[in-house]
Structures are given as structure tokens and as C-alpha cells.
């Protein structure tokens, strides 16, 4: 074997090592980013569950003050059940939005009961719920950021070739419902 053949074989071996190294790098990167998305969704799910667990105590506290507001309690209870029964990421996200809207109604009705607003348990639960809502908003943002990194990875060359072999496709973002994207209308009745 002459020196030129040895150099060619060495170059081919070097290229093969580089290609294999790149394959492992991108394969592992895609897996890590996919796991980050799964973790982000799990964090959202934890907060949605904490919110759902807080609701029975909140409803019980409020019910003692508002006996004639049964429609509001029914809506909150049904929204909570919808969240607990939702299976897919999209269904849980939608159910979480419905629950958030019904809780806003509950707090709006509670404004008519000054003694309830002064109740320590009610105030603590309202603070806890606000804290959970803030965490949900943060974790949704983290989820969408993770999806962005992942989607960029599986959509660009050379990672998209490896993602195709792994049967990995773009993941969906969590989006606000259409009715929440509309401009808020403020009216002052004077």
C-alpha cells in the first residue's frame, strides 16, 4: 500500500468518524429537546392539577356565603371535571382555559359579598390561585420556548435528516383561544 492510498483511507476514516459523531450529536440533541418539551408540559400539568385541587375548598368556602349562586358553582365544578378528564395536551390546555374563565366568574360574583372578601380562608385561596395562575403562565411560556428550540432543530439541515429517521416532527405550540385574542372593550357608563 502506497502513501497516497493510506492517506485516502485515513481521510475516509476521518470523514466517517465525523459523520458518526454528528449523527450522535444531533440524535441526542433532538432527544434532549423532546424531553424538555415533555418536562415543560408536565410542569404545566402539575400547576393545572394544583389549581383543580384548590377549587373544591374554594367552592366550599364561597358556597357558605352565596347560597343562591348555584349556577356559578355548577360551571366551576363542571370545568374542573373537564380538566381532570382531559387526556391529550391540547384537551388539557383547553380545559384549563375554560376553568380559568369560570374562576373569573366566581371571583366576580364574590365581589358582591364583602364579608366573603374579608374571610381569611378565601383571601388565602385567592392568593394561592393567583400564584398558581402565574406559574401556569410561566410554564406555558417555557413550554412554547422549548417547542421553538425543538421545532427549529427538527426543521433545519442536517438535524432534519436525523429527525426524519427518528420519525420526529414539529410539536404544537400552546396558543391562546381566539376569544382571548380580541381587543378588550372598556365602557364607562356615566
Number of C-alpha atoms within 10 A of each C-alpha: 5 6 8 9 10 11 11 11 12 12 12 12 12 12 12 12 12 12 12 11 12 15 16 13 12 19 18 12 16 23 15 13 19 19 14 19 22 15 16 21 21 15 19 26 19 15 22 26 17 14 22 21 13 16 19 15 14 19 19 12 16 23 16 9 14 17 9 9 14 11 10 19 22 13 18 25 19 15 22 25 14 18 23 16 12 15 11 9 15 14 14 19 23 19 21 26 18 19 25 19 14 21 23 12 15 20 14 11 14 18 11 11 13 10 10 19 16 10 12 10 15 19 14 12 16 16 12 15 21 13 14 20 16 13 17 20 14 14 20 20 16 19 22 20 16 23 23 17 16 24 21 14 19 23 17 11 11 13 20 21 17 18 21 12 10 12 9 18 13 14 15 12 16 16 13 11 12 7 8 10 9 8 7 8 5 6 6 4 4 3
